Amino acid sequence: MGKGVDSLRRLVEQHGDMLPVLEACLEMAREERSDLDPSVYFRQIEAWAARARRSNASDVGESVRHVLFAQEGFRGSRDAWSRPESSLVDRVLDSRHGLPITLSIVYVEVARAAGLDAFGIGFPAHFLVRERVGEVSRFVDPFARGMVRSEHELPAFLRQVSGGAESYEPWMIEPSMPKTTLLRVLMNLKVTYLRRSDLLGAISTLDRMVVLDPSNPELWKERGLSYARIGLASAALKDLEKVQRVSTPTAADELEVVIQSLRRAVMSMN
């Protein structure tokens, strides 16, 4: 475990579930880029927000979208899901390319700094931003260069992005809590590493997920099995024994064969 895990753990200790999302994303990215300086990116966010505030437009949201999408060129790309960089907010800020969720994180930070009431929503299959202007809500898609939708357009959009697998429900436009957002970012990153058969990258991502959600035995189990696949028997045994202690009898029995094999492997190394 490297700087990213240690920094994230400190943030969790300080803030609990209500983590500052951008700061947490930048600290998590230290795992891939140890020399990362978050202050550079905070200054950039503030500079974009200041530019939006200086605009003569009566609609601050329109000004934010003009700065980010027309001037700075933020956008989604078809290959975003195949690149780990799309889930790393520092790389998204550098390249102006990202996934719906990482672009939304950037948008929310700039919008809030410019004075807007904006927050991310965990819309199924495609993260969005909700802006509230008085009594009116509008839904911004940073992946589509800031396209704005009204709530009545969302059911059709959901059918489009989910392939008809989901039906629209009002809870889908509620704020995504910080920990939930961060876990979704890391899930995307982990999947990208697994598609590349990069188990070390996946394990590094699981390290961060475990810090965010230590009571989730599925994360410990997945990391333990991943350790076993790359021959780290001691680390695998530690995780899987932890899972076994909180498992149902049936699930514990299923793990026992793997655990016994790992114990033999550890003993053979001593």
VOPAGU-2260 file (C-alpha; in pm, 1 decimal, decimal comma):
REM VOPAGU-2260
SITE   aa  ch    i         X         Y         Z
SITE  MET   A    0       0,0       0,0       0,0
SITE  GLY   A    1     127,6     344,8     -91,0
SITE  LYS   A    2      62,8     712,2     -40,3
SITE  GLY   A    3    -288,0     700,2    -182,8
SITE  VAL   A    4    -412,7     446,7      71,2
SITE  ASP   A    5    -249,1     623,5     365,6
SITE  SER   A    6    -385,2     964,0     261,3
SITE  LEU   A    7    -733,6     823,5     207,6
SITE  ARG   A    8    -729,0     655,6     547,4
SITE  ARG   A    9    -646,0     988,1     712,4
SITE  LEU   A   10    -936,1    1156,2     532,7
SITE  VAL   A   11   -1175,5     882,7     645,4
SITE  GLU   A   12   -1056,0     925,0    1004,2
SITE  GLN   A   13   -1117,8    1300,6     981,6
SITE  HIS   A   14   -1448,3    1307,7     792,5
SITE  GLY   A   15   -1614,8     967,0     824,3
SITE  ASP   A   16   -1863,2     905,6     543,5
SITE  MET   A   17   -1887,0    1275,5     449,7
SITE  LEU   A   18   -1555,2    1292,4     269,3
SITE  PRO   A   19   -1459,5    1589,2      49,6
SITE  VAL   A   20   -1496,5    1413,9    -284,7
SITE  LEU   A   21   -1241,8    1600,2    -496,8
SITE  GLU   A   22    -976,6    1589,3    -225,5
SITE  ALA   A   23   -1037,6    1217,7    -171,9
SITE  CYS   A   24   -1013,1    1149,2    -546,2
SITE  LEU   A   25    -683,5    1334,3    -569,6
SITE  GLU   A   26    -543,4    1156,0    -265,4
SITE  MET   A   27    -655,5     819,5    -405,5
SITE  ALA   A   28    -474,3     900,4    -729,0
SITE  ARG   A   29    -143,3     919,7    -541,0
SITE  GLU   A   30    -139,9     540,9    -562,5
SITE  GLU   A   31     -76,7     572,1    -937,4
SITE  ARG   A   32     115,1     901,4    -921,4
SITE  SER   A   33     309,5     946,7    -599,4
SITE  ASP   A   34     434,8    1298,2    -682,9
SITE  LEU   A   35      83,2    1436,8    -733,5
SITE  ASP   A   36      28,1    1782,9    -582,6
SITE  PRO   A   37    -345,1    1832,6    -510,5
SITE  SER   A   38    -302,7    2207,1    -455,9
SITE  VAL   A   39    -231,3    2253,1    -827,8
SITE  TYR   A   40    -574,8    2116,4    -911,2
SITE  PHE   A   41    -758,8    2308,2    -640,2
SITE  ARG   A   42    -613,0    2630,8    -780,0
SITE  GLN   A   43    -724,3    2531,9   -1129,1
SITE  ILE   A   44   -1079,1    2460,8   -1011,8
SITE  GLU   A   45   -1096,0    2801,4    -844,4
SITE  ALA   A   46    -959,4    2974,7   -1156,3
SITE  TRP   A   47   -1232,0    2820,8   -1373,5
SITE  ALA   A   48   -1499,4    2913,1   -1117,9
SITE  ALA   A   49   -1369,7    3270,8   -1103,2
SITE  ARG   A   50   -1386,5    3293,2   -1481,5
SITE  ALA   A   51   -1748,6    3175,3   -1470,9
SITE  ARG   A   52   -1833,8    3428,5   -1200,0
SITE  ARG   A   53   -1684,1    3711,9   -1406,6
SITE  SER   A   54   -1906,0    3629,7   -1702,4
SITE  ASN   A   55   -2184,1    3870,4   -1792,8
SITE  ALA   A   56   -2430,3    3583,4   -1835,3
SITE  SER   A   57   -2735,3    3594,4   -1609,0
SITE  ASP   A   58   -2722,6    3215,5   -1568,6
SITE  VAL   A   59   -2414,1    3105,4   -1373,6
SITE  GLY   A   60   -2471,4    2745,6   -1480,8
SITE  GLU   A   61   -2447,6    2847,1   -1844,2
SITE  SER   A   62   -2124,8    3031,1   -1763,3
SITE  VAL   A   63   -1977,7    2723,6   -1593,9
SITE  ARG   A   64   -2069,0    2507,8   -1892,2
SITE  HIS   A   65   -1919,5    2760,7   -2133,2
SITE  VAL   A   66   -1592,1    2765,0   -1939,7
SITE  LEU   A   67   -1561,9    2388,7   -1898,5
SITE  PHE   A   68   -1696,0    2259,2   -2227,8
SITE  ALA   A   69   -1659,6    2538,4   -2485,7
SITE  GLN   A   70   -1336,5    2693,0   -2359,2
SITE  GLU   A   71   -1158,5    2408,5   -2178,9
SITE  GLY   A   72   -1289,8    2123,8   -2392,7
SITE  PHE   A   73   -1400,6    1877,3   -2125,2
SITE  ARG   A   74   -1584,7    1583,4   -2279,6
SITE  GLY   A   75   -1643,3    1212,6   -2272,2
SITE  SER   A   76   -1491,5     976,3   -2521,9
SITE  ARG   A   77   -1583,2     634,0   -2653,8
SITE  ASP   A   78   -1268,7     470,0   -2522,6
SITE  ALA   A   79   -1302,0     621,3   -2172,9
SITE  TRP   A   80   -1406,9     289,7   -2017,9
SITE  SER   A   81   -1094,5     114,2   -2146,5
SITE  ARG   A   82    -844,2     353,3   -1986,6
SITE  PRO   A   83    -759,4     367,0   -1613,9
SITE  GLU   A   84    -681,4     737,0   -1656,4
SITE  SER   A   85   -1052,8     806,1   -1707,1
SITE  SER   A   86   -1116,5     711,7   -1342,7
SITE  LEU   A   87    -828,3     919,6   -1204,2
SITE  VAL   A   88    -946,2    1275,6   -1148,5
SITE  ASP   A   89    -599,8    1430,4   -1178,3
SITE  ARG   A   90    -562,6    1276,3   -1525,3
SITE  VAL   A   91    -913,3    1390,2   -1617,4
SITE  LEU   A   92    -824,9    1745,5   -1516,3
SITE  ASP   A   93    -505,3    1724,8   -1723,0
SITE  SER   A   94    -650,8    1563,1   -2035,4
SITE  ARG   A   95   -1008,8    1702,2   -2021,6
SITE  HIS   A   96   -1134,5    1347,7   -2096,8
SITE  GLY   A   97   -1311,6    1117,4   -1854,2
SITE  LEU   A   98   -1603,6     901,8   -1751,3
SITE  PRO   A   99   -1946,0    1044,1   -1663,2
SITE  ILE   A  100   -1866,6    1019,6   -1292,1
SITE  THR   A  101   -1520,6    1178,0   -1297,5
SITE  LEU   A  102   -1632,8    1457,5   -1529,7
SITE  SER   A  103   -1930,3    1513,4   -1298,0
SITE  ILE   A  104   -1699,2    1543,9    -997,3
SITE  VAL   A  105   -1504,2    1816,4   -1176,9
SITE  TYR   A  106   -1823,6    1993,0   -1283,4
SITE  VAL   A  107   -1973,3    1990,0    -933,1
SITE  GLU   A  108   -1656,9    2135,9    -780,5
SITE  VAL   A  109   -1642,1    2422,3   -1031,1
SITE  ALA   A  110   -2017,0    2486,5   -1012,0
SITE  ARG   A  111   -2016,5    2503,8    -632,4
SITE  ALA   A  112   -1712,2    2730,9    -629,6
SITE  ALA   A  113   -1901,2    2957,5    -872,3
SITE  GLY   A  114   -2197,2    2974,2    -633,1
SITE  LEU   A  115   -2433,7    2710,4    -772,6
SITE  ASP   A  116   -2632,7    2453,7    -577,7
SITE  ALA   A  117   -2503,7    2144,8    -758,8
SITE  PHE   A  118   -2446,9    1782,2    -662,4
SITE  GLY   A  119   -2379,6    1448,3    -825,6
SITE  ILE   A  120   -2656,5    1192,6    -866,2
SITE  GLY   A  121   -2587,5     822,8    -901,2
SITE  PHE   A  122   -2809,2     778,2   -1204,9
SITE  PRO   A  123   -2795,5     413,1   -1317,2
SITE  ALA   A  124   -2533,9     343,5   -1585,4
SITE  HIS   A  125   -2451,0     713,8   -1629,6
SITE  PHE   A  126   -2361,8     953,2   -1347,3
SITE  LEU   A  127   -2518,3    1300,8   -1381,3
SITE  VAL   A  128   -2519,1    1637,4   -1204,8
SITE  ARG   A  129   -2830,4    1800,0   -1062,3
SITE  GLU   A  130   -2843,6    2178,6   -1038,3
SITE  ARG   A  131   -3111,7    2357,4    -839,9
SITE  VAL   A  132   -3200,8    2710,2    -942,9
SITE  GLY   A  133   -3479,7    2827,8    -716,3
SITE  GLU   A  134   -3754,3    2567,3    -735,2
SITE  VAL   A  135   -3631,5    2428,3   -1067,2
SITE  SER   A  136   -3393,4    2135,7   -1108,5
SITE  ARG   A  137   -3198,0    2068,0   -1423,8
SITE  PHE   A  138   -2978,4    1772,4   -1500,2
SITE  VAL   A  139   -2637,9    1820,7   -1658,3
SITE  ASP   A  140   -2445,8    1552,2   -1846,2
SITE  PRO   A  141   -2076,5    1649,0   -1839,4
SITE  PHE   A  142   -1992,7    1343,6   -2051,5
SITE  ALA   A  143   -2201,1    1497,3   -2332,2
SITE  ARG   A  144   -2027,1    1836,8   -2310,7
SITE  GLY   A  145   -2272,6    1971,2   -2056,2
SITE  MET   A  146   -2601,3    1875,6   -2220,3
SITE  VAL   A  147   -2891,1    1984,2   -1998,3
SITE  ARG   A  148   -3202,8    1774,0   -1949,1
SITE  SER   A  149   -3523,1    1829,7   -1757,6
SITE  GLU   A  150   -3660,4    1566,9   -1522,5
SITE  HIS   A  151   -3931,1    1460,6   -1766,6
SITE  GLU   A  152   -3659,6    1366,1   -2018,2
SITE  LEU   A  153   -3481,6    1132,6   -1776,7
SITE  PRO   A  154   -3697,3     818,2   -1821,1
SITE  ALA   A  155   -3617,1     810,1   -2193,4
SITE  PHE   A  156   -3249,7     877,7   -2121,5
SITE  LEU   A  157   -3246,2     591,6   -1871,0
SITE  ARG   A  158   -3392,1     352,8   -2127,9
SITE  GLN   A  159   -3119,3     463,3   -2367,5
SITE  VAL   A  160   -2821,9     417,9   -2132,7
SITE  SER   A  161   -2949,7     101,0   -1963,8
SITE  GLY   A  162   -3070,1     -70,6   -2279,0
SITE  GLY   A  163   -3419,8     -79,5   -2132,7
SITE  ALA   A  164   -3305,4    -276,5   -1827,5
SITE  GLU   A  165   -3404,1      -8,9   -1573,7
SITE  SER   A  166   -3728,1     175,6   -1500,6
SITE  TYR   A  167   -3713,0     533,3   -1378,6
SITE  GLU   A  168   -3766,2     590,8   -1005,1
SITE  PRO   A  169   -3757,4     923,1    -814,2
SITE  TRP   A  170   -3473,2     803,9    -588,3
SITE  MET   A  171   -3244,0     800,4    -891,1
SITE  ILE   A  172   -3210,5    1179,0    -878,8
SITE  GLU   A  173   -3127,1    1204,8    -509,4
SITE  PRO   A  174   -2774,4    1318,0    -413,3
SITE  SER   A  175   -2504,0    1054,9    -431,3
SITE  MET   A  176   -2333,5    1043,0     -92,3
SITE  PRO   A  177   -1956,0    1102,5     -93,0
SITE  LYS   A  178   -1855,7     748,2       3,2
SITE  THR   A  179   -2095,2     601,4    -253,2
SITE  THR   A  180   -1952,2     827,6    -523,7
SITE  LEU   A  181   -1593,4     736,9    -436,6
SITE  LEU   A  182   -1667,6     364,7    -432,9
SITE  ARG   A  183   -1829,5     396,1    -774,6
SITE  VAL   A  184   -1517,4     572,4    -906,9
SITE  LEU   A  185   -1299,5     292,4    -770,7
SITE  MET   A  186   -1530,0      21,2    -904,8
SITE  ASN   A  187   -1484,6     164,3   -1253,3
SITE  LEU   A  188   -1107,2     174,9   -1202,9
SITE  LYS   A  189   -1096,8    -184,0   -1078,0
SITE  VAL   A  190   -1300,5    -310,5   -1372,7
SITE  THR   A  191   -1064,0    -136,6   -1614,1
SITE  TYR   A  192    -762,5    -302,4   -1453,1
SITE  LEU   A  193    -930,8    -643,7   -1461,1
SITE  ARG   A  194   -1015,0    -605,0   -1829,2
SITE  ARG   A  195    -642,4    -552,0   -1884,4
SITE  SER   A  196    -559,6    -856,5   -1669,9
SITE  ASP   A  197    -373,0    -619,5   -1436,8
SITE  LEU   A  198    -423,4    -791,1   -1101,8
SITE  LEU   A  199    -177,7    -564,4    -922,5
SITE  GLY   A  200    -377,0    -261,7   -1035,6
SITE  ALA   A  201    -701,1    -428,3    -925,3
SITE  ILE   A  202    -554,1    -513,5    -583,9
SITE  SER   A  203    -428,2    -158,1    -541,5
SITE  THR   A  204    -780,1     -35,5    -615,6
SITE  LEU   A  205    -932,2    -285,0    -372,6
SITE  ASP   A  206    -694,0    -153,6    -104,9
SITE  ARG   A  207    -861,7     184,8    -139,7
SITE  MET   A  208   -1211,3      35,7    -151,5
SITE  VAL   A  209   -1146,4    -152,1     173,1
SITE  VAL   A  210   -1042,5     173,6     342,2
SITE  LEU   A  211   -1371,0     333,3     234,0
SITE  ASP   A  212   -1593,2      35,7     317,1
SITE  PRO   A  213   -1411,3    -186,1     569,1
SITE  SER   A  214   -1729,2    -362,0     682,5
SITE  ASN   A  215   -1796,8    -507,7     336,3
SITE  PRO   A  216   -1670,7    -869,2     342,1
SITE  GLU   A  217   -1704,3    -902,6     -35,6
SITE  LEU   A  218   -1419,9    -653,6     -82,1
SITE  TRP   A  219   -1194,5    -845,8     156,8
SITE  LYS   A  220   -1285,6   -1170,7     -17,1
SITE  GLU   A  221   -1214,3   -1035,1    -364,0
SITE  ARG   A  222    -881,7    -892,9    -252,0
SITE  GLY   A  223    -788,3   -1216,4     -74,7
SITE  LEU   A  224    -864,5   -1427,7    -380,4
SITE  SER   A  225    -670,0   -1182,1    -596,1
SITE  TYR   A  226    -370,4   -1211,4    -363,0
SITE  ALA   A  227    -394,5   -1589,3    -394,3
SITE  ARG   A  228    -392,6   -1569,0    -773,3
SITE  ILE   A  229     -59,1   -1385,0    -773,4
SITE  GLY   A  230      97,7   -1611,8    -511,9
SITE  LEU   A  231      79,9   -1386,4    -204,6
SITE  ALA   A  232     -41,2   -1662,0      25,2
SITE  SER   A  233       8,2   -1482,5     358,9
SITE  ALA   A  234    -182,8   -1172,6     249,0
SITE  ALA   A  235    -455,2   -1388,1      93,8
SITE  LEU   A  236    -488,9   -1595,4     409,5
SITE  LYS   A  237    -522,2   -1287,7     630,0
SITE  ASP   A  238    -807,6   -1145,9     420,7
SITE  LEU   A  239    -994,0   -1473,0     371,3
SITE  GLU   A  240    -975,2   -1574,8     738,2
SITE  LYS   A  241   -1126,7   -1237,2     823,3
SITE  VAL   A  242   -1410,3   -1303,3     577,3
SITE  GLN   A  243   -1465,0   -1655,1     707,2
SITE  ARG   A  244   -1515,0   -1527,8    1063,1
SITE  VAL   A  245   -1815,4   -1317,2     957,1
SITE  SER   A  246   -1958,1   -1556,5     696,7
SITE  THR   A  247   -2259,2   -1783,4     717,7
SITE  PRO   A  248   -2172,4   -2149,1     788,2
SITE  THR   A  249   -2228,2   -2240,7     423,8
SITE  ALA   A  250   -2009,4   -1958,1     292,2
SITE  ALA   A  251   -1743,2   -2035,4     553,9
SITE  ASP   A  252   -1734,3   -2398,7     441,6
SITE  GLU   A  253   -1691,2   -2289,7      79,3
SITE  LEU   A  254   -1386,5   -2083,6     177,7
SITE  GLU   A  255   -1232,9   -2356,7     391,3
SITE  VAL   A  256   -1074,7   -2546,2     100,4
SITE  VAL   A  257    -899,3   -2232,4     -22,5
SITE  ILE   A  258    -791,1   -2135,1     328,4
SITE  GLN   A  259    -645,1   -2479,0     401,1
SITE  SER   A  260    -451,0   -2466,5      74,7
SITE  LEU   A  261    -315,0   -2123,4     165,5
SITE  ARG   A  262    -214,7   -2241,4     512,7
SITE  ARG   A  263     -15,1   -2524,2     358,4
SITE  ALA   A  264     149,9   -2277,6     120,9
SITE  VAL   A  265     242,8   -2045,4     408,3
SITE  MET   A  266     382,7   -2332,5     617,1
SITE  SER   A  267     596,3   -2450,2     325,6
SITE  MET   A  268     761,7   -2107,6     313,5
SITE  ASN   A  269     863,5   -2117,4     682,0
